[in-house]
Amino acid sequence: MSTYPQILTPVGHVEPVPRRIRAMLAGRFVVDTTKARYVWEIANYPAYYLPAADIDPAVLAGLHVKHGGGELAGYVRIRWTALDAWFEEDEQVFVHPRDPYTRVDALRSTRRVRVELDGVVLAESSSAVLVFETGLPTRHYLNRTDLNYDHLAPSGTVTECPYKGTTSAYWNAVINGTEHRDIAWAYDFPTRQLLPIAGLVAFYDEKVDTFLDGQLLERPVTKFS
């Protein structure tokens, strides 16, 4: 199995956010700042530290926040889920701030992709969109018409990604009476940068056998994404 190591920004690194950051609660903006800071408390997952002066005082008083020290004096970190929605400029951001050192590209490809599980073909396509994301394995997004629905059933799972948005569908696979849960997903309304994957379906290469131009790819070892 191939391992995809993350490209790490050092824990403790701080830098300015060059974007306007806003957040909503109960239908109104309660955060509005152009002076936010990225702080990497965990590698690859920066947090927003916000000037306390740019947060609605009434809301700030009712939140449990983490206060910054040193160069972050006067800044606070608000738990992401404590507010209803976050925005960079006028585009909504999901789950956590996007890492400025992560790049995500969606490229059309005529390389033939075949997805199997226990010898059963679940999908096959020569018109895939390949998604290349820093530190993660390539994802192969296929047309819905290229799937074998004899072995796939809808799942009610919904997940969010800061780079792609909110999933619109998940599928389980049933092979020889064994259910393999949440093995594929789709984004019908992805973020603007990932519009080429709209309506397409990707499989977890960690869970299936993926062939690219007839060559079996190693199953990656990584956090699912």
N, C-alpha and C positions, 0 to 999 in steps of 0.2 A: 504494500500500500504506500502511496506517495503522501508525504506530509507537506502542507502548505504553511510555512512559518509566516507569522505576521511581520510586517515592516513596522518597527516600533518607534513611536515618539517617546522620548524619555518621560517617565513619571515625574511630575513636578514642573514640567515645562509650561511656561506661560507666554502668551502672545496676544496682541490685539485682534479682535474680530473686526474685519473691515466692512461688515454688513450691518444694516439696521436690524436689530432684534426686537420683536414685539411678542407679547403673549396675551391671551384672552382668558377671562373668567366670567362666567354668567353673561356672555354676550357682549362684553366690552373689553377694550384693551386696558390692562393693568400694568403692563411693562412696555416701555418704549425707549430704546436707547441706541445710540451709535457709538457707545463707549464700552461695550461688553469685552470681556477677555475670555479666551480659551484657556482652560486649565486641564492638563492631563493628570487626573488623579488615578486613572487606570490607563495603561497603554492602549492606544488606538481608539479610545472613547473619551474625547474631550467633553468637558462640562462648560456651560456658560456661567461665568461669574459676572454679576450685574451690579452697576452702581446703585446703591440703596436709594439715592436721590431720584432715580428714574423708575422707581416702582411706586404704585399707588400706596400711600402711607397706610390707609385703612386695611388694604389687603396684606401689606407687609406685616402689620401688627398681628394678623391672625394666622400667619404661616410659620411653620417650623423651618428655619433656614440655617444654613451653615455660613458663618462669617469668615471672611478672609482676613489674613494677617500680613504684616510686612508690606510689600508692594500692592497687595490686594486689600489693604485697609479701606473700609468704606464700601467694599463689595460683598455681595452675598450670593450663595447658590441656592436656588429654589428647586425642590424635588420636581422632576419633569411632570409627573402625573398630578401634582397639586393644582396645575392650571389646565384649562380645557384645550388649548391649542397654542402652538408656537409657530412663529414665522421668521424667516430670513428674507429681508425686504418684503415682497408681497407674496411669497411662496411658502406654503405650509411645510413644516419639517416634522418628521415623525420619529418617535422612539427616543432619540437623543441627537445632539448636534452632529452634523456631518463633519467628519475629520477632513480638514483642508488638504491633507496629504494622501487621501484615498481618491483614486481615479476609477471611474466606471465607464466603460465604453460598450456600446451595442452595435455589432457589425453583422451585416448580412453575409451569408456564406452558402455556397453550393456544395460544400463537402457533405458527404452522406453520413447521416447520424442514425444509428439503430440502437434502441433501448430494449434490453431483455431482462427478465427475471426468472430464474429457475428454468431457463431454456425457452420461455414464452416471450414472443416479441410483443412489447407494449406500444411501441411507436417506431416509425421509420420515416425519414424525410431527407430530401436533398435541397430544401429551401429553409434552412434554420437561420436563426439569429443567435450569434454567440455573444455572450456577455462576459467581459473581462473586467474583474474587480480586484484592485490591489490586495494581495495577500490571500485571495480565495481562488479555488479552482474555477476554470471556465464553466459557465452554465450554458446549456444548449436549449434554446427556446424553439418549440416546434408548433406547426399549425395544428389546431384542434382536429382537423380532418385527417391528420396523419396518425392519430391515436387508435389503438385497438380497444374499443369500449367493451368488448366481451369480458375483459378482466379488470375493468376500472369502474369504480363507483364513487359518486360525490361524497365528500366529507364536509362537515360543517366548520372546519377549522378556519380561523382568520388570523393572519399575522401582519405585522408592519415592518417596514424597512426604511431607514432614513434616506436611502438613495433611490428606492423604487416606489415607495408609497404603501398602500394597503392592498393585500391580496383580495381577489374577488372569488376565488374557488380553490379548493384542494381536492385531491382524489386519493382514495385507497386502492390498492391492488389486491385481488383475490386470486391466488394461484393454488390449484389442487387443494382447495378447502382452507388454505391458510391466508389470513388477512394481513396485509402489510400496510400499516396506517400512514396516511399523509405522505405519500411517496412522490406526489407531483403537485404543482401549484400554477396559478396564473394571475397576472395583473391585467385586468381589463382597462383600467384607467391609471397607468403608471405616471410617475413624475415626468415633466416635460423632457428631461434629458434622456429618459428611457422609453420614449414613445415607440421605438421600433419593436418592443416586446408586447405591445398592447394586444391582448386577446390570445397570446401564444402560451404554450405550456412547457414548463421545465421539470425535469426529474432530478431527485437527489442522486447524484452519481455515487454518493456514499452507500446507497441502498440497492443500486441496480448495476447491471453490466452495460456499459456504454461503449459502442463501437463507433469510431470515427474513420471513415473511408476504409472500413473493414478491419481496422486494428482495434483490439480491445484495450481500452484505457484502464490504467490502474485506478482502483477505488481510492479516492482521497481520504485522508484523515484530517478533519477540520470541523470547526463549529458550523452547523448548518446555517445557510443564509439564502 
